Amino acid sequence: MQILIRNGNIVSQNKKREIFYKTDLLIERGKIKKIEKNIRGKFNKIINADSKIILPGLINTHTHLAMTLLRGYADDLSLEDWWFKKIYPIEKKFKRETIYLGSLLGILEMIKSGTTFFVDFYYFEDEVAKAVKEAGLRANLGIGILDFKTFAFKNTQEIFNQAEKLIKENKNELIEFSLAPHMFQTTSIKTYEKAKELTRKYNLILQTHCTETEQEVKYCLKKYQKRPLEILAQKKILDEKTILAHCCHLNKKEIKILAKNKVKVSHCPISNLKLISGIMPLKEMLKKKITIGLGTDSPCSNNSLDLFSEMKICALIHKIASQDPKIASAQEVLDLATIKAAEAVDKEKEIGSLEVGKKADLITLNFNQAHLQPCFNIVSHLVYSAKGSDVETLIVNGKIIMENRKFLTLDEEKIIFEANKQVNKIIKGRKLNR
């Protein structure tokens, strides 16, 4: 199938960060075939992109998608109180259907706000995979691993068995799995080592939460007499196939460890602010050329999956934190949601920029709106002015998933109804405002 997107302003995110004004983009067999002016021929579909921006699909490098069902359930708490006292107890009531419906609800939001690829971190990831397949998105699904019983498994060995089965049986080209040991307070270093062994066996990513809070650092120092990154490096957990979420409390030695081992980092600024976890040392990490992608974290600690709001907050907090307005420029932050995020998930040769030969994962935005005019600088507007609701069309692997904000693969009304119905089963007596 050939799709022509005509006369758009293409923010390529290629190595030169070129913008091609009033240019056509041709999609054929799931890939970008041409980027030229006035492409001629017969096409199965023509999309008019006049006054529109064409952008690589955004990449969310860290979330817990099914927790969309708990959006607003527990606010204004520290991470420890939020998770141990509120979230973990209610999660015990989750079932397979809960994960599936929560994932579909989150996917609706991601599609409507321009995300084409996401990295998940949760349980029953086969249910998440089912939702992803129905939607047609691209995803890396992290199989959560803890050293105590959860609603999803009785013990650690059971989850390793489930994980290997999922990995072996996966045949979907848009979906990959990863191993996701939870964090130091819930997962032993032996379990980390076992998870890393399995990821090396299948050439997969290992992702984990790391140095998210001061309490985590203190816990690690007390138990191992080393800081989190030091113990992970000592145990050979860290390499280019490792993604660490958060990294709010790094010292200079740990930043050097990240750079030396080519570790990737997922930066979740809004969640870190809301849970007062801390602010990642972005300036120092960029100086060391550490690969960083943006993530939203959980929809009940953010409480959104909109990467446009994440970009703006990211740019603003690092300017004030460093007292330098030049830090986290609009271009640098847009990179974190596109090409740098693609590097973080080892997909930069396939997605993250709009170039001939790459997968056709892209979005269009309507810039002919009051809050986006006048437009002196497209990249500036994408970071500081645009909203997820400005996204009109979303394409993954050459397939149109949403056009003019209408879903083509999912039933939005039905999903919202079923998701709320599921919440009422879990939290009986909890009145929901609709």
C-alpha beads as a LAMMPS data file, in Angstrom:
LAMMPS data file: protein, C-alpha beads

434 atoms
433 bonds

1 atom types
1 bond types

-500.0 500.0 xlo xhi
-500.0 500.0 ylo yhi
-500.0 500.0 zlo zhi

Masses

1 110.0

Atoms # bond

1 1 1 0.000 0.000 0.000
2 1 1 1.221 3.468 -0.924
3 1 1 0.333 6.489 1.219
4 1 1 1.291 9.983 0.121
5 1 1 1.387 12.748 2.719
6 1 1 1.332 15.904 0.660
7 1 1 2.750 19.375 1.240
8 1 1 3.667 19.103 4.921
9 1 1 6.461 20.664 6.961
10 1 1 8.654 17.683 7.797
11 1 1 10.682 17.831 11.024
12 1 1 13.060 15.068 10.005
13 1 1 15.164 14.643 13.183
14 1 1 17.920 13.338 10.885
15 1 1 21.591 13.885 11.758
16 1 1 21.455 17.444 10.455
17 1 1 18.068 18.038 12.141
18 1 1 16.720 19.317 8.819
19 1 1 13.205 20.654 8.347
20 1 1 11.717 20.259 4.864
21 1 1 9.017 22.835 4.193
22 1 1 6.007 22.136 1.960
23 1 1 7.377 18.701 1.083
24 1 1 5.748 15.346 0.286
25 1 1 6.449 12.072 2.068
26 1 1 5.698 8.737 0.379
27 1 1 5.117 5.546 2.368
28 1 1 5.367 2.147 0.705
29 1 1 5.296 -1.311 2.320
30 1 1 5.604 0.133 5.808
31 1 1 8.674 2.259 5.075
32 1 1 9.457 5.793 3.966
33 1 1 10.041 5.572 0.222
34 1 1 10.589 9.237 -0.721
35 1 1 10.851 12.675 0.846
36 1 1 10.601 15.129 -2.036
37 1 1 8.587 18.048 -3.341
38 1 1 5.730 17.346 -5.767
39 1 1 5.818 13.543 -5.821
40 1 1 3.695 12.329 -8.742
41 1 1 1.896 9.053 -9.355
42 1 1 -1.109 6.986 -8.320
43 1 1 -1.481 6.209 -4.613
44 1 1 -3.834 4.163 -2.472
45 1 1 -4.230 7.059 -0.045
46 1 1 -3.401 10.773 -0.086
47 1 1 -3.284 12.804 3.142
48 1 1 -3.325 16.569 2.783
49 1 1 -0.747 17.982 5.212
50 1 1 -0.942 21.625 4.143
51 1 1 -0.236 23.786 7.252
52 1 1 0.550 20.585 9.138
53 1 1 3.747 19.409 10.824
54 1 1 5.000 15.893 10.085
55 1 1 7.043 14.531 12.976
56 1 1 8.541 11.150 13.888
57 1 1 6.222 9.273 16.231
58 1 1 7.056 10.006 19.855
59 1 1 8.703 7.289 21.965
60 1 1 7.814 6.799 25.637
61 1 1 10.766 5.013 27.251
62 1 1 9.143 4.203 30.596
63 1 1 5.592 3.575 31.723
64 1 1 3.363 1.150 33.623
65 1 1 0.468 1.208 31.204
66 1 1 -2.250 -0.782 32.983
67 1 1 -1.989 1.573 35.968
68 1 1 -4.024 3.985 33.865
69 1 1 -6.969 2.509 35.796
70 1 1 -5.551 4.087 38.977
71 1 1 -5.182 7.596 37.575
72 1 1 -5.929 9.985 40.453
73 1 1 -6.380 7.157 42.971
74 1 1 -3.393 8.156 45.132
75 1 1 -2.014 11.689 44.904
76 1 1 0.213 14.012 46.923
77 1 1 2.320 11.302 48.584
78 1 1 5.986 10.352 48.654
79 1 1 6.992 7.430 46.426
80 1 1 7.296 5.015 49.348
81 1 1 3.895 5.932 50.834
82 1 1 2.305 6.108 47.389
83 1 1 3.452 2.628 46.371
84 1 1 3.581 0.611 49.603
85 1 1 0.497 2.066 51.317
86 1 1 -1.861 2.823 48.410
87 1 1 -0.904 1.302 45.068
88 1 1 0.493 -2.126 45.956
89 1 1 -2.515 -3.041 48.181
90 1 1 -5.054 -2.173 45.458
91 1 1 -2.971 -3.879 42.749
92 1 1 -3.541 -7.173 44.582
93 1 1 -7.090 -7.055 43.194
94 1 1 -5.891 -6.805 39.589
95 1 1 -6.582 -9.710 37.251
96 1 1 -5.661 -10.467 33.644
97 1 1 -8.720 -8.602 32.363
98 1 1 -7.700 -5.595 34.458
99 1 1 -4.295 -5.444 32.777
100 1 1 -5.801 -5.812 29.316
101 1 1 -8.435 -3.068 29.756
102 1 1 -6.070 -0.719 31.562
103 1 1 -3.565 -1.130 28.741
104 1 1 -6.183 -0.409 26.076
105 1 1 -7.239 2.747 27.913
106 1 1 -3.630 3.898 28.134
107 1 1 -3.078 3.102 24.466
108 1 1 -6.016 5.335 23.517
109 1 1 -4.371 8.217 25.334
110 1 1 -0.951 7.560 23.828
111 1 1 -2.305 7.409 20.304
112 1 1 -4.238 10.644 20.763
113 1 1 -1.101 12.382 22.039
114 1 1 1.310 11.127 19.381
115 1 1 3.133 8.121 20.879
116 1 1 3.915 5.355 18.399
117 1 1 6.342 3.290 20.515
118 1 1 6.379 2.721 24.268
119 1 1 8.396 0.775 26.808
120 1 1 6.174 -0.852 29.418
121 1 1 7.080 -2.288 32.836
122 1 1 4.421 -4.383 34.549
123 1 1 2.868 -7.818 34.990
124 1 1 0.895 -10.131 32.672
125 1 1 2.650 -8.522 29.725
126 1 1 0.983 -11.050 27.411
127 1 1 -2.256 -9.152 28.139
128 1 1 -0.511 -5.875 27.322
129 1 1 0.756 -7.488 24.109
130 1 1 -2.812 -8.435 23.217
131 1 1 -3.882 -4.784 23.550
132 1 1 -0.858 -3.568 21.576
133 1 1 -1.612 -5.964 18.709
134 1 1 -5.206 -4.754 18.490
135 1 1 -4.094 -1.138 18.364
136 1 1 -1.197 -1.656 15.959
137 1 1 1.391 0.223 18.019
138 1 1 5.052 -0.654 18.485
139 1 1 6.215 -1.639 21.997
140 1 1 8.875 -3.144 24.220
141 1 1 7.099 -4.910 27.088
142 1 1 9.044 -5.287 30.317
143 1 1 8.168 -8.332 32.416
144 1 1 8.216 -7.120 36.024
145 1 1 10.269 -9.209 38.469
146 1 1 10.158 -8.974 42.276
147 1 1 11.345 -11.265 45.054
148 1 1 7.991 -11.634 46.733
149 1 1 4.526 -12.768 45.775
150 1 1 2.357 -10.458 43.673
151 1 1 -1.088 -10.759 42.095
152 1 1 0.639 -11.998 38.922
153 1 1 2.941 -14.721 40.261
154 1 1 3.631 -16.768 43.400
155 1 1 7.433 -16.621 43.350
156 1 1 10.384 -15.373 41.342
157 1 1 11.016 -18.640 39.533
158 1 1 7.447 -18.646 38.243
159 1 1 7.890 -15.234 36.627
160 1 1 11.187 -16.312 35.029
161 1 1 9.407 -19.338 33.587
162 1 1 6.580 -17.162 32.272
163 1 1 9.073 -14.696 30.825
164 1 1 11.030 -17.286 28.861
165 1 1 7.799 -18.744 27.498
166 1 1 6.616 -15.307 26.292
167 1 1 9.972 -14.537 24.718
168 1 1 10.111 -17.836 22.819
169 1 1 6.513 -17.644 21.584
170 1 1 6.535 -14.010 20.434
171 1 1 6.129 -13.709 16.666
172 1 1 4.885 -10.111 16.352
173 1 1 7.330 -7.811 14.523
174 1 1 6.040 -4.726 16.382
175 1 1 6.466 -6.201 19.865
176 1 1 9.573 -7.114 21.842
177 1 1 9.883 -8.230 25.454
178 1 1 12.413 -7.213 28.073
179 1 1 13.198 -8.252 31.642
180 1 1 12.349 -5.716 34.338
181 1 1 13.654 -6.362 37.856
182 1 1 11.720 -3.877 39.984
183 1 1 14.129 -2.005 42.288
184 1 1 16.657 -2.649 45.046
185 1 1 14.088 -2.553 47.868
186 1 1 12.060 -5.381 46.291
187 1 1 14.595 -7.351 44.222
188 1 1 17.809 -9.088 45.303
189 1 1 21.040 -8.665 43.414
190 1 1 20.938 -12.426 42.639
191 1 1 17.629 -11.880 40.848
192 1 1 19.174 -8.980 38.921
193 1 1 22.001 -11.288 37.845
194 1 1 19.599 -14.014 36.767
195 1 1 17.533 -11.502 34.777
196 1 1 20.659 -10.200 33.055
197 1 1 21.693 -13.736 32.168
198 1 1 18.337 -14.312 30.484
199 1 1 18.460 -11.025 28.549
200 1 1 21.925 -11.896 27.260
201 1 1 20.685 -15.316 26.197
202 1 1 17.963 -13.770 24.014
203 1 1 19.675 -10.425 23.215
204 1 1 17.026 -8.406 25.046
205 1 1 16.947 -5.191 27.045
206 1 1 17.040 -5.205 30.833
207 1 1 15.211 -2.278 32.416
208 1 1 14.906 -1.299 36.074
209 1 1 14.190 1.613 38.406
210 1 1 17.435 3.045 39.743
211 1 1 18.436 5.831 42.149
212 1 1 14.890 7.148 42.006
213 1 1 14.863 8.307 45.646
214 1 1 17.309 9.099 48.434
215 1 1 15.728 6.275 50.425
216 1 1 16.765 3.798 47.727
217 1 1 20.352 5.004 47.874
218 1 1 20.403 4.723 51.682
219 1 1 18.916 1.212 51.469
220 1 1 21.603 0.120 49.032
221 1 1 24.430 1.614 51.097
222 1 1 23.158 -0.157 54.212
223 1 1 22.658 -3.550 52.542
224 1 1 25.565 -3.639 50.073
225 1 1 27.887 -0.865 51.355
226 1 1 27.804 0.536 47.831
227 1 1 25.635 2.942 45.893
228 1 1 23.146 1.487 43.348
229 1 1 25.223 2.048 40.209
230 1 1 28.355 0.746 41.913
231 1 1 26.778 -2.583 42.833
232 1 1 25.139 -2.986 39.388
233 1 1 28.490 -2.330 37.717
234 1 1 30.305 -4.725 40.047
235 1 1 27.806 -7.470 39.208
236 1 1 28.138 -6.755 35.465
237 1 1 24.468 -5.820 35.049
238 1 1 25.258 -2.639 33.135
239 1 1 25.843 -2.435 29.377
240 1 1 24.369 -0.904 26.225
241 1 1 21.294 -3.163 26.564
242 1 1 20.367 -1.710 29.978
243 1 1 17.809 1.057 30.541
244 1 1 17.679 2.702 33.963
245 1 1 14.546 4.673 34.805
246 1 1 14.752 7.900 36.830
247 1 1 18.405 8.251 37.992
248 1 1 17.557 11.269 40.159
249 1 1 20.342 10.821 42.721
250 1 1 23.545 10.168 40.812
251 1 1 26.948 11.335 41.983
252 1 1 29.876 12.082 39.664
253 1 1 31.271 8.557 39.973
254 1 1 27.937 7.007 38.984
255 1 1 27.601 9.297 35.966
256 1 1 31.026 8.076 34.839
257 1 1 29.863 4.483 35.342
258 1 1 26.845 5.123 33.094
259 1 1 28.999 6.640 30.373
260 1 1 31.683 3.935 30.554
261 1 1 29.138 1.113 30.277
262 1 1 27.021 2.869 27.596
263 1 1 23.924 2.508 29.765
264 1 1 20.686 4.140 28.559
265 1 1 18.485 6.242 30.851
266 1 1 14.766 6.991 30.870
267 1 1 14.039 10.441 32.264
268 1 1 10.576 10.896 33.841
269 1 1 10.504 14.541 34.992
270 1 1 6.808 14.979 35.811
271 1 1 6.516 11.821 37.905
272 1 1 9.768 12.674 39.682
273 1 1 8.420 16.113 40.542
274 1 1 5.017 14.855 41.678
275 1 1 6.494 12.194 43.978
276 1 1 9.303 14.591 45.017
277 1 1 11.789 11.902 44.017
278 1 1 14.319 14.426 42.739
279 1 1 15.664 15.975 39.543
280 1 1 17.970 14.018 37.286
281 1 1 21.368 15.721 36.644
282 1 1 20.665 16.170 32.931
283 1 1 23.361 18.786 32.294
284 1 1 26.164 16.571 33.621
285 1 1 24.808 13.495 31.851
286 1 1 24.569 15.216 28.481
287 1 1 28.180 16.360 28.871
288 1 1 29.156 12.695 29.198
289 1 1 27.073 11.881 26.088
290 1 1 24.820 9.434 27.930
291 1 1 21.842 8.328 25.824
292 1 1 18.616 9.578 27.415
293 1 1 14.980 9.127 26.407
294 1 1 11.853 10.661 27.899
295 1 1 9.287 8.626 29.812
296 1 1 6.013 9.443 31.498
297 1 1 6.195 6.758 34.191
298 1 1 2.892 5.485 35.566
299 1 1 -0.361 7.227 34.598
300 1 1 -1.168 7.333 38.308
301 1 1 2.059 9.080 39.285
302 1 1 2.143 11.564 36.412
303 1 1 -1.011 11.558 35.804
304 1 1 -0.727 11.651 32.026
305 1 1 0.833 9.807 29.099
306 1 1 1.227 12.974 27.017
307 1 1 4.860 13.336 25.929
308 1 1 4.272 16.917 24.773
309 1 1 3.641 18.009 28.355
310 1 1 6.649 15.902 29.401
311 1 1 8.875 17.746 26.926
312 1 1 7.861 21.172 28.170
313 1 1 8.338 20.324 31.848
314 1 1 11.671 18.673 31.067
315 1 1 12.954 21.819 29.373
316 1 1 11.777 24.096 32.172
317 1 1 12.934 22.221 35.272
318 1 1 16.489 21.768 34.050
319 1 1 16.857 25.459 33.253
320 1 1 15.919 26.396 36.816
321 1 1 17.849 23.491 38.367
322 1 1 21.070 24.478 36.580
323 1 1 20.340 28.228 36.586
324 1 1 21.191 28.167 32.900
325 1 1 18.540 29.001 30.244
326 1 1 20.642 27.317 27.564
327 1 1 20.345 23.873 29.157
328 1 1 17.664 21.572 27.752
329 1 1 17.077 23.568 24.584
330 1 1 13.960 22.842 22.549
331 1 1 15.986 20.805 20.052
332 1 1 17.720 18.765 22.759
333 1 1 14.402 17.965 24.433
334 1 1 12.676 17.035 21.164
335 1 1 15.596 14.650 20.588
336 1 1 14.839 12.957 23.932
337 1 1 11.324 12.093 22.729
338 1 1 12.367 10.948 19.236
339 1 1 15.816 9.981 17.951
340 1 1 17.561 9.733 21.334
341 1 1 14.666 7.676 22.688
342 1 1 15.061 5.407 19.649
343 1 1 18.741 5.000 20.539
344 1 1 17.748 4.125 24.107
345 1 1 15.715 1.161 22.835
346 1 1 18.228 0.140 20.128
347 1 1 15.888 1.208 17.327
348 1 1 17.632 4.280 15.906
349 1 1 18.279 2.505 12.588
350 1 1 14.540 1.860 12.188
351 1 1 12.611 4.707 13.851
352 1 1 13.079 8.037 15.645
353 1 1 13.639 10.143 12.529
354 1 1 11.995 10.582 9.140
355 1 1 14.475 9.319 6.567
356 1 1 14.177 7.260 3.409
357 1 1 14.366 3.560 4.256
358 1 1 13.223 3.900 7.839
359 1 1 9.978 2.517 9.224
360 1 1 7.005 4.788 8.629
361 1 1 6.202 5.673 12.259
362 1 1 5.020 9.269 12.222
363 1 1 2.426 11.786 13.316
364 1 1 0.924 14.952 11.884
365 1 1 -0.002 18.004 13.942
366 1 1 -2.326 20.857 13.095
367 1 1 -0.358 24.091 13.540
368 1 1 -3.114 26.315 12.156
369 1 1 -4.390 27.113 15.657
370 1 1 -4.260 30.199 17.861
371 1 1 -1.857 28.729 20.443
372 1 1 0.595 27.776 17.669
373 1 1 0.570 31.032 15.711
374 1 1 2.564 32.954 14.703
375 1 1 5.265 30.357 14.224
376 1 1 8.823 31.676 14.232
377 1 1 10.343 28.324 15.137
378 1 1 8.638 24.951 14.644
379 1 1 10.848 23.048 17.102
380 1 1 10.275 25.664 19.792
381 1 1 6.525 25.364 19.310
382 1 1 6.651 21.560 19.466
383 1 1 8.282 21.704 22.900
384 1 1 6.864 24.854 24.503
385 1 1 3.450 25.356 22.875
386 1 1 2.088 22.131 21.359
387 1 1 -0.229 19.718 23.150
388 1 1 -1.036 16.082 22.605
389 1 1 -4.471 17.149 21.413
390 1 1 -2.839 18.866 18.417
391 1 1 -1.985 15.458 16.938
392 1 1 -4.349 14.666 14.049
393 1 1 -3.016 11.546 12.354
394 1 1 -0.806 8.723 13.616
395 1 1 0.854 6.063 11.469
396 1 1 2.823 3.009 12.645
397 1 1 4.753 0.757 10.270
398 1 1 2.935 2.360 7.352
399 1 1 -0.526 1.678 8.807
400 1 1 -2.886 4.521 9.698
401 1 1 -3.951 4.032 13.316
402 1 1 -5.690 7.379 13.790
403 1 1 -6.819 9.865 11.113
404 1 1 -8.255 13.280 11.897
405 1 1 -8.415 12.118 15.554
406 1 1 -10.638 9.176 14.640
407 1 1 -9.447 5.703 15.683
408 1 1 -9.263 3.173 12.874
409 1 1 -8.221 0.123 14.917
410 1 1 -9.937 0.584 18.295
411 1 1 -13.425 1.343 19.613
412 1 1 -12.786 4.315 21.908
413 1 1 -16.251 4.508 23.450
414 1 1 -16.380 0.788 24.246
415 1 1 -12.902 0.758 25.811
416 1 1 -13.680 3.702 28.108
417 1 1 -16.961 2.072 29.184
418 1 1 -15.353 -1.323 29.875
419 1 1 -12.389 0.245 31.708
420 1 1 -14.667 2.138 34.087
421 1 1 -16.726 -1.000 34.604
422 1 1 -13.550 -2.855 35.566
423 1 1 -12.553 -0.129 38.046
424 1 1 -15.946 -0.389 39.727
425 1 1 -15.330 -4.111 40.250
426 1 1 -11.933 -3.503 41.841
427 1 1 -12.743 -0.494 43.985
428 1 1 -16.260 -1.209 45.203
429 1 1 -18.085 1.778 46.601
430 1 1 -15.662 4.230 44.987
431 1 1 -17.750 6.860 43.242
432 1 1 -16.445 7.853 39.836
433 1 1 -17.303 11.211 38.323
434 1 1 -18.216 10.834 34.675

Bonds

1 1 1 2
2 1 2 3
3 1 3 4
4 1 4 5
5 1 5 6
6 1 6 7
7 1 7 8
8 1 8 9
9 1 9 10
10 1 10 11
11 1 11 12
12 1 12 13
13 1 13 14
14 1 14 15
15 1 15 16
16 1 16 17
17 1 17 18
18 1 18 19
19 1 19 20
20 1 20 21
21 1 21 22
22 1 22 23
23 1 23 24
24 1 24 25
25 1 25 26
26 1 26 27
27 1 27 28
28 1 28 29
29 1 29 30
30 1 30 31
31 1 31 32
32 1 32 33
33 1 33 34
34 1 34 35
35 1 35 36
36 1 36 37
37 1 37 38
38 1 38 39
39 1 39 40
40 1 40 41
41 1 41 42
42 1 42 43
43 1 43 44
44 1 44 45
45 1 45 46
46 1 46 47
47 1 47 48
48 1 48 49
49 1 49 50
50 1 50 51
51 1 51 52
52 1 52 53
53 1 53 54
54 1 54 55
55 1 55 56
56 1 56 57
57 1 57 58
58 1 58 59
59 1 59 60
60 1 60 61
61 1 61 62
62 1 62 63
63 1 63 64
64 1 64 65
65 1 65 66
66 1 66 67
67 1 67 68
68 1 68 69
69 1 69 70
70 1 70 71
71 1 71 72
72 1 72 73
73 1 73 74
74 1 74 75
75 1 75 76
76 1 76 77
77 1 77 78
78 1 78 79
79 1 79 80
80 1 80 81
81 1 81 82
82 1 82 83
83 1 83 84
84 1 84 85
85 1 85 86
86 1 86 87
87 1 87 88
88 1 88 89
89 1 89 90
90 1 90 91
91 1 91 92
92 1 92 93
93 1 93 94
94 1 94 95
95 1 95 96
96 1 96 97
97 1 97 98
98 1 98 99
99 1 99 100
100 1 100 101
101 1 101 102
102 1 102 103
103 1 103 104
104 1 104 105
105 1 105 106
106 1 106 107
107 1 107 108
108 1 108 109
109 1 109 110
110 1 110 111
111 1 111 112
112 1 112 113
113 1 113 114
114 1 114 115
115 1 115 116
116 1 116 117
117 1 117 118
118 1 118 119
119 1 119 120
120 1 120 121
121 1 121 122
122 1 122 123
123 1 123 124
124 1 124 125
125 1 125 126
126 1 126 127
127 1 127 128
128 1 128 129
129 1 129 130
130 1 130 131
131 1 131 132
132 1 132 133
133 1 133 134
134 1 134 135
135 1 135 136
136 1 136 137
137 1 137 138
138 1 138 139
139 1 139 140
140 1 140 141
141 1 141 142
142 1 142 143
143 1 143 144
144 1 144 145
145 1 145 146
146 1 146 147
147 1 147 148
148 1 148 149
149 1 149 150
150 1 150 151
151 1 151 152
152 1 152 153
153 1 153 154
154 1 154 155
155 1 155 156
156 1 156 157
157 1 157 158
158 1 158 159
159 1 159 160
160 1 160 161
161 1 161 162
162 1 162 163
163 1 163 164
164 1 164 165
165 1 165 166
166 1 166 167
167 1 167 168
168 1 168 169
169 1 169 170
170 1 170 171
171 1 171 172
172 1 172 173
173 1 173 174
174 1 174 175
175 1 175 176
176 1 176 177
177 1 177 178
178 1 178 179
179 1 179 180
180 1 180 181
181 1 181 182
182 1 182 183
183 1 183 184
184 1 184 185
185 1 185 186
186 1 186 187
187 1 187 188
188 1 188 189
189 1 189 190
190 1 190 191
191 1 191 192
192 1 192 193
193 1 193 194
194 1 194 195
195 1 195 196
196 1 196 197
197 1 197 198
198 1 198 199
199 1 199 200
200 1 200 201
201 1 201 202
202 1 202 203
203 1 203 204
204 1 204 205
205 1 205 206
206 1 206 207
207 1 207 208
208 1 208 209
209 1 209 210
210 1 210 211
211 1 211 212
212 1 212 213
213 1 213 214
214 1 214 215
215 1 215 216
216 1 216 217
217 1 217 218
218 1 218 219
219 1 219 220
220 1 220 221
221 1 221 222
222 1 222 223
223 1 223 224
224 1 224 225
225 1 225 226
226 1 226 227
227 1 227 228
228 1 228 229
229 1 229 230
230 1 230 231
231 1 231 232
232 1 232 233
233 1 233 234
234 1 234 235
235 1 235 236
236 1 236 237
237 1 237 238
238 1 238 239
239 1 239 240
240 1 240 241
241 1 241 242
242 1 242 243
243 1 243 244
244 1 244 245
245 1 245 246
246 1 246 247
247 1 247 248
248 1 248 249
249 1 249 250
250 1 250 251
251 1 251 252
252 1 252 253
253 1 253 254
254 1 254 255
255 1 255 256
256 1 256 257
257 1 257 258
258 1 258 259
259 1 259 260
260 1 260 261
261 1 261 262
262 1 262 263
263 1 263 264
264 1 264 265
265 1 265 266
266 1 266 267
267 1 267 268
268 1 268 269
269 1 269 270
270 1 270 271
271 1 271 272
272 1 272 273
273 1 273 274
274 1 274 275
275 1 275 276
276 1 276 277
277 1 277 278
278 1 278 279
279 1 279 280
280 1 280 281
281 1 281 282
282 1 282 283
283 1 283 284
284 1 284 285
285 1 285 286
286 1 286 287
287 1 287 288
288 1 288 289
289 1 289 290
290 1 290 291
291 1 291 292
292 1 292 293
293 1 293 294
294 1 294 295
295 1 295 296
296 1 296 297
297 1 297 298
298 1 298 299
299 1 299 300
300 1 300 301
301 1 301 302
302 1 302 303
303 1 303 304
304 1 304 305
305 1 305 306
306 1 306 307
307 1 307 308
308 1 308 309
309 1 309 310
310 1 310 311
311 1 311 312
312 1 312 313
313 1 313 314
314 1 314 315
315 1 315 316
316 1 316 317
317 1 317 318
318 1 318 319
319 1 319 320
320 1 320 321
321 1 321 322
322 1 322 323
323 1 323 324
324 1 324 325
325 1 325 326
326 1 326 327
327 1 327 328
328 1 328 329
329 1 329 330
330 1 330 331
331 1 331 332
332 1 332 333
333 1 333 334
334 1 334 335
335 1 335 336
336 1 336 337
337 1 337 338
338 1 338 339
339 1 339 340
340 1 340 341
341 1 341 342
342 1 342 343
343 1 343 344
344 1 344 345
345 1 345 346
346 1 346 347
347 1 347 348
348 1 348 349
349 1 349 350
350 1 350 351
351 1 351 352
352 1 352 353
353 1 353 354
354 1 354 355
355 1 355 356
356 1 356 357
357 1 357 358
358 1 358 359
359 1 359 360
360 1 360 361
361 1 361 362
362 1 362 363
363 1 363 364
364 1 364 365
365 1 365 366
366 1 366 367
367 1 367 368
368 1 368 369
369 1 369 370
370 1 370 371
371 1 371 372
372 1 372 373
373 1 373 374
374 1 374 375
375 1 375 376
376 1 376 377
377 1 377 378
378 1 378 379
379 1 379 380
380 1 380 381
381 1 381 382
382 1 382 383
383 1 383 384
384 1 384 385
385 1 385 386
386 1 386 387
387 1 387 388
388 1 388 389
389 1 389 390
390 1 390 391
391 1 391 392
392 1 392 393
393 1 393 394
394 1 394 395
395 1 395 396
396 1 396 397
397 1 397 398
398 1 398 399
399 1 399 400
400 1 400 401
401 1 401 402
402 1 402 403
403 1 403 404
404 1 404 405
405 1 405 406
406 1 406 407
407 1 407 408
408 1 408 409
409 1 409 410
410 1 410 411
411 1 411 412
412 1 412 413
413 1 413 414
414 1 414 415
415 1 415 416
416 1 416 417
417 1 417 418
418 1 418 419
419 1 419 420
420 1 420 421
421 1 421 422
422 1 422 423
423 1 423 424
424 1 424 425
425 1 425 426
426 1 426 427
427 1 427 428
428 1 428 429
429 1 429 430
430 1 430 431
431 1 431 432
432 1 432 433
433 1 433 434
